[in-house]
């Protein structure tokens, strides 16, 4: 994954994380989003598998 492709995802996950921390109420799915944010920030080798899973999940929603 290139830096240009990862940056928008990092930005979105970062904003979501800040909003969750401010609300002081984190649910399980929110914890998953925070974990995804960490993976995209860390650029670990497992990112390719996780990015494929995220891309597949987002492809389930039709484009407007």
N, C-alpha and C positions, 0 to 999 in steps of 0.2 A: 504494500500500500504506500502510495506516495504521500509526501507531506501535505500537498494540496488537497488530497482526498480525505485525509484524516483531520485536518484543521476544522472544517465545519462540524464534524461529529464531536470533536473535543469541545468546541465552543458551546454547542447545544447541551451536551452532558454536563459541562461546567455550570451553566446557568441553572439547569435543573437541580444540581447538587446544592448550589447556594440557596435556592428557594426552599429546598427541603430542610436544610440546616436551620434556616431562619424560622421555619414553622415548628421545629422541634417535634415533629411527628413523622417517623420514617416507617413505612410498611415494607413488606417483603419485596414487592415489585419495584419499589423505590430503591431498596438496597441493591437490586439487580442493576438498575440504571447507574448507581454510584460505582458498582463493580465494573460495568462497561466503560465508564469514564476513566477509571484507573487503568484498564487494559489499553485503551486508546492512548492515554498519556504515556504509559510505560513502553509502548511499542514492543511488547514481548513477542517471542516467536509464535505463541499461540494466537496472536492477533489474526492471522490468516484464517484460521478455523472459525474464530468468533465473528470476524467480519463476514464470512460466508453465511453464517447462521443469521446475522442481523440483516444482511441483504436479502436472504430468502424470506425472512419474516416480513420485511417491508414490501416485498414484491406481492404479498398476499392482498395488500390494499391497492385498489385501482387508482391509477393516476387521473387527476382531474384536468 
